[in-house]
């Protein structure tokens, strides 16, 4: 019982880390977008920038689901 509780604690800690790691890049991009000026203009105003942003979002979503699958351990 004690070992099972410890394993569940470790797993829940990993799940919390995953959620934090997912939220931080979104916050960083939002901060950069709100800073004003042309800081993010190169990324969103060109076709190449749109392609890079789309690929980055797909990789980000894929990494999130992979992380969820890896942290989903049944005890």
C-alpha beads as a LAMMPS data file, in Angstrom:
LAMMPS data file: protein, C-alpha beads

75 atoms
74 bonds

1 atom types
1 bond types

-500.0 500.0 xlo xhi
-500.0 500.0 ylo yhi
-500.0 500.0 zlo zhi

Masses

1 110.0

Atoms # bond

1 1 1 0.000 0.000 0.000
2 1 1 2.782 2.403 0.902
3 1 1 4.683 1.740 -2.317
4 1 1 1.489 2.170 -4.350
5 1 1 0.835 5.552 -2.704
6 1 1 4.399 6.651 -3.430
7 1 1 4.095 5.641 -7.089
8 1 1 0.815 7.566 -7.403
9 1 1 2.499 10.627 -5.877
10 1 1 5.358 10.455 -8.371
11 1 1 2.936 10.024 -11.276
12 1 1 0.804 12.978 -10.193
13 1 1 3.954 15.094 -9.872
14 1 1 4.921 14.188 -13.443
15 1 1 1.430 15.113 -14.650
16 1 1 1.698 18.510 -12.953
17 1 1 5.108 19.091 -14.546
18 1 1 3.614 18.273 -17.952
19 1 1 0.828 20.807 -17.451
20 1 1 3.317 23.501 -16.439
21 1 1 5.569 22.737 -19.388
22 1 1 2.562 23.033 -21.717
23 1 1 1.361 26.368 -20.325
24 1 1 4.699 28.232 -20.197
25 1 1 5.334 28.435 -23.993
26 1 1 1.790 29.720 -24.564
27 1 1 2.327 32.423 -21.949
28 1 1 5.704 33.358 -23.454
29 1 1 4.228 33.763 -26.947
30 1 1 1.332 35.793 -25.541
31 1 1 3.730 38.093 -23.691
32 1 1 5.829 38.562 -26.817
33 1 1 2.678 39.325 -28.817
34 1 1 1.458 41.925 -26.329
35 1 1 4.825 43.666 -26.035
36 1 1 3.898 45.648 -29.109
37 1 1 5.948 46.665 -32.046
38 1 1 7.009 44.271 -34.735
39 1 1 8.340 41.612 -32.409
40 1 1 6.074 38.871 -33.800
41 1 1 5.293 40.468 -37.172
42 1 1 7.870 38.392 -39.042
43 1 1 6.267 35.222 -37.836
44 1 1 2.677 36.022 -38.738
45 1 1 2.959 38.374 -41.733
46 1 1 4.814 36.094 -44.139
47 1 1 3.828 32.793 -45.721
48 1 1 7.013 31.140 -44.446
49 1 1 6.258 32.392 -40.956
50 1 1 2.751 30.958 -41.117
51 1 1 4.120 27.593 -42.225
52 1 1 6.676 27.556 -39.417
53 1 1 4.025 28.565 -36.867
54 1 1 1.656 25.824 -38.077
55 1 1 4.361 23.153 -37.938
56 1 1 5.397 24.352 -34.481
57 1 1 1.826 24.144 -33.200
58 1 1 1.436 20.623 -34.605
59 1 1 4.681 19.517 -32.940
60 1 1 3.590 21.170 -29.693
61 1 1 0.206 19.388 -29.708
62 1 1 1.848 16.077 -30.623
63 1 1 4.354 16.434 -27.791
64 1 1 1.521 17.185 -25.361
65 1 1 -0.401 14.044 -26.298
66 1 1 2.775 11.963 -26.221
67 1 1 3.551 13.317 -22.756
68 1 1 0.024 12.532 -21.567
69 1 1 0.350 9.010 -22.912
70 1 1 3.728 8.549 -21.222
71 1 1 2.488 9.851 -17.876
72 1 1 -0.671 7.730 -17.938
73 1 1 0.517 4.812 -15.810
74 1 1 -2.019 2.582 -14.085
75 1 1 -1.063 1.258 -10.672

Bonds

1 1 1 2
2 1 2 3
3 1 3 4
4 1 4 5
5 1 5 6
6 1 6 7
7 1 7 8
8 1 8 9
9 1 9 10
10 1 10 11
11 1 11 12
12 1 12 13
13 1 13 14
14 1 14 15
15 1 15 16
16 1 16 17
17 1 17 18
18 1 18 19
19 1 19 20
20 1 20 21
21 1 21 22
22 1 22 23
23 1 23 24
24 1 24 25
25 1 25 26
26 1 26 27
27 1 27 28
28 1 28 29
29 1 29 30
30 1 30 31
31 1 31 32
32 1 32 33
33 1 33 34
34 1 34 35
35 1 35 36
36 1 36 37
37 1 37 38
38 1 38 39
39 1 39 40
40 1 40 41
41 1 41 42
42 1 42 43
43 1 43 44
44 1 44 45
45 1 45 46
46 1 46 47
47 1 47 48
48 1 48 49
49 1 49 50
50 1 50 51
51 1 51 52
52 1 52 53
53 1 53 54
54 1 54 55
55 1 55 56
56 1 56 57
57 1 57 58
58 1 58 59
59 1 59 60
60 1 60 61
61 1 61 62
62 1 62 63
63 1 63 64
64 1 64 65
65 1 65 66
66 1 66 67
67 1 67 68
68 1 68 69
69 1 69 70
70 1 70 71
71 1 71 72
72 1 72 73
73 1 73 74
74 1 74 75
